[in-house]
Amino acid sequence: MDRANSDLSAFVGKALGAGISRTAIRNALLQAGWQNDRIERALEDYAELDFPLPVPRPKPSLSAREAFFYLLLFATLYISAFNFGNLVFTFIEHAFPDPAIEDAAVNWNSYRIRSAISSLIVAFPVFLYLSGKINRELLSSPAGRASAIRRWLTYITLFIAAGVIIGDLIAILYNFLGGELTTRFILKSLTVGILAGTLFFHYINGLRREEQES
């Protein structure tokens, strides 16, 4: 926490201890020029309890264990999503073959299928296990939900998913304007869009639920 936020939190604590309401504190700080989001974060540092003194909430802290779980969770998520898409791509290419591709590509497709299935069998169960473990242990408290590394990785995932969706739409429009849309291309584009869209809306809705709960 920087000096300004530390001073703001200390001021809020003293004001609450003096019996001043949160609304009055918020209004006074707004008149003094503080940004509303910083005021809300400072107020959230203290629990709304019936106690003579302000009770501070536990602050999120980064631990090696927490970082390990979240990094492994998102790594297995990326591996699962990539290989599921690769598997669907292979089936699309088999159903709608490109005449320009030689028969030698059959062995390559067989390798892709084995690689994708092997990765999914290992990575996806690990992702499901870690998701359940994190929901039980780390997300059961406000401090766990406010984890810095979790929020960073979540927003990175949202950024990647949004970039893929935008790129997918650009590719569809480009091929449409060039008159080069084929069933094979459309199915691949839909696969990419559905995968990226599912990840994007899953995590953005999770962040919205947390904001409403807080």
C-alpha positions in Angstrom: 0.0 0.0 0.0 1.4 3.4 -1.0 1.7 6.3 1.5 -1.5 8.1 0.2 -3.7 5.0 0.5 -2.1 4.3 3.9 -3.0 7.8 5.2 -6.5 7.5 3.7 -7.1 4.2 5.4 -5.8 5.5 8.7 -8.0 8.6 8.5 -11.1 6.4 7.8 -10.2 4.2 10.8 -9.9 7.3 13.1 -13.2 8.7 11.7 -15.1 5.5 12.3 -13.6 5.2 15.7 -15.0 8.7 16.5 -18.5 7.5 15.6 -18.8 9.3 12.3 -21.0 7.5 9.8 -19.6 6.1 6.6 -21.8 8.4 4.5 -20.4 11.5 6.2 -16.8 10.2 5.8 -17.5 9.5 2.1 -19.0 12.9 1.5 -16.1 14.7 3.3 -13.5 12.9 1.3 -15.3 13.5 -1.9 -15.3 17.3 -1.1 -11.6 17.1 -0.3 -10.9 15.8 -3.8 -10.4 12.0 -3.2 -11.5 9.6 -6.0 -14.6 7.6 -5.1 -13.0 4.2 -5.8 -10.2 4.9 -3.4 -12.6 6.0 -0.8 -14.6 2.8 -1.2 -11.5 0.7 -0.9 -10.5 2.6 2.3 -14.0 2.0 3.8 -13.8 -1.7 2.8 -10.7 -2.0 4.9 -13.0 -2.0 8.0 -15.8 -4.4 8.7 -19.3 -3.1 9.4 -19.6 -4.7 12.9 -21.3 -3.6 16.1 -18.0 -3.0 18.0 -16.7 0.0 19.9 -13.6 0.3 17.7 -13.2 -0.1 13.9 -12.3 -3.7 13.1 -9.9 -4.0 10.1 -10.6 -6.6 7.5 -7.8 -9.1 6.6 -5.7 -7.7 3.7 -4.9 -10.0 0.7 -1.3 -11.2 0.7 0.5 -13.2 -1.9 1.9 -16.5 -0.8 4.0 -19.0 -2.8 1.2 -21.6 -2.3 -1.5 -19.4 -3.6 0.7 -18.3 -6.6 1.4 -22.0 -7.4 -2.3 -22.9 -7.4 -3.4 -20.0 -9.6 -0.6 -20.3 -12.1 -1.2 -24.1 -12.4 -5.0 -23.5 -12.7 -4.7 -21.0 -15.6 -1.9 -23.0 -17.3 -4.1 -26.1 -17.3 -7.0 -24.0 -18.5 -5.0 -22.7 -21.5 -3.7 -26.2 -22.3 -7.2 -27.6 -22.2 -8.8 -24.9 -24.3 -6.0 -25.0 -27.0 -6.0 -28.8 -27.3 -9.8 -29.0 -27.4 -9.8 -26.5 -30.2 -7.1 -28.4 -32.0 -9.1 -31.6 -31.7 -12.2 -30.0 -33.2 -10.1 -28.5 -36.0 -8.8 -31.9 -36.9 -12.3 -33.4 -37.1 -13.4 -30.4 -39.2 -10.5 -30.9 -41.6 -11.3 -34.6 -41.8 -15.0 -33.9 -42.6 -14.2 -31.1 -45.1 -10.8 -32.0 -46.6 -8.8 -29.5 -48.5 -8.0 -30.9 -52.0 -4.7 -29.1 -52.0 -3.5 -31.1 -49.0 -1.6 -34.3 -49.8 -2.4 -37.7 -48.4 0.7 -37.5 -46.2 -1.2 -35.2 -44.0 -3.2 -38.2 -42.6 -0.3 -39.2 -40.4 0.1 -35.6 -39.1 -3.6 -35.5 -38.3 -3.3 -38.8 -36.4 -0.4 -37.3 -34.4 -2.5 -34.1 -33.6 -5.4 -36.2 -32.4 -3.2 -38.3 -30.1 -1.5 -35.2 -28.8 -4.7 -33.3 -28.1 -6.5 -36.2 -26.4 -3.4 -37.0 -24.2 -3.2 -33.3 -23.2 -6.9 -33.2 -22.4 -6.9 -36.4 -20.3 -4.1 -35.0 -18.2 -4.7 -31.2 -18.0 -8.5 -31.0 -17.8 -9.0 -33.1 -14.7 -6.2 -31.1 -13.0 -8.0 -27.9 -13.9 -11.3 -29.2 -12.5 -9.6 -30.4 -9.3 -7.8 -27.1 -8.8 -11.0 -25.1 -9.5 -12.9 -27.0 -6.8 -10.0 -26.7 -4.3 -9.6 -23.0 -4.9 -13.3 -22.4 -4.6 -13.3 -24.2 -1.2 -10.2 -22.9 0.3 -9.2 -19.5 -1.2 -12.5 -18.0 -2.4 -14.3 -18.6 0.8 -13.1 -15.3 2.3 -13.1 -11.7 1.1 -9.3 -11.7 1.3 -9.1 -14.7 -1.0 -11.4 -13.2 -3.5 -9.3 -10.1 -3.6 -6.1 -12.0 -4.4 -3.8 -9.9 -6.6 -2.4 -12.8 -8.6 -5.9 -14.2 -9.2 -7.2 -10.8 -10.5 -4.1 -10.3 -12.7 -4.4 -13.8 -14.3 -8.2 -13.3 -14.7 -7.8 -10.0 -16.5 -5.0 -11.4 -18.6 -7.3 -14.3 -19.6 -10.0 -11.8 -20.4 -7.6 -9.8 -22.5 -6.5 -12.9 -24.5 -10.0 -14.1 -25.0 -11.2 -10.6 -26.1 -8.2 -10.4 -28.5 -9.0 -13.8 -30.0 -12.7 -12.9 -30.4 -11.8 -9.6 -32.2 -9.2 -11.4 -34.4 -11.8 -14.1 -35.2 -14.4 -11.6 -36.3 -11.8 -9.7 -38.4 -10.8 -12.9 -40.2 -14.4 -13.8 -40.9 -15.1 -10.3 -42.3 -11.9 -10.3 -44.3 -12.7 -13.6 -46.0 -16.4 -12.6 -46.5 -15.4 -9.4 -48.3 -12.9 -11.5 -50.4 -15.6 -14.1 -51.3 -13.5 -16.8 -49.7 -15.8 -18.1 -47.0 -15.9 -21.9 -47.0 -17.7 -24.4 -44.7 -14.4 -25.5 -43.3 -13.4 -21.9 -42.5 -16.7 -21.0 -41.0 -16.7 -24.0 -38.7 -13.2 -23.3 -37.5 -14.1 -19.7 -36.8 -17.2 -20.7 -34.9 -15.0 -23.1 -32.8 -12.5 -20.3 -31.9 -15.3 -17.9 -31.2 -17.3 -20.3 -28.9 -14.2 -21.3 -27.0 -12.9 -17.7 -26.5 -16.5 -16.4 -25.8 -17.1 -19.1 -23.2 -14.0 -18.2 -21.3 -14.6 -14.4 -21.6 -18.2 -14.5 -20.3 -17.4 -17.0 -17.6 -14.7 -14.9 -16.0 -16.4 -11.5 -16.6 -19.6 -12.8 -15.0 -17.6 -14.1 -12.0 -16.0 -10.7 -11.5 -19.4 -9.0 -11.7 -20.9 -11.4 -9.1 -18.0 -10.6 -6.7 -18.5 -6.9 -7.1 -22.2 -7.3 -6.4 -21.5 -9.4 -3.3 -19.0 -6.9 -2.0 
